[in-house]
Amino acid sequence: MGRRLSLQELTDQVESKYALVVASARRARAIMDGHQPLLDVVHTKPVTIALEEIDHGMIQIEVPPVGIK
């Protein structure tokens, strides 16, 4: 089993907790829809796999500029 991910470590990599949640949810949905994980993981839950991919830098998170509506 891999190491446990901490929220602090993950949010250090992105500008916003919201962006982290949205990116991990979108990637988890893609995995559930049949896309293959980018890592060899032992986890079975799509959100955990998505967070591992983000932790390893395989998923880029872009935060849109503030003020665009």
Secondary structure, DSSP 4 states (H G I P E B T S, - for coil): --PPP-HHHHHHHSS-HHHHHHHHHHHHHHHHTTPPPSS--S---HHHHHHHHHHTT-S---PPPTT--
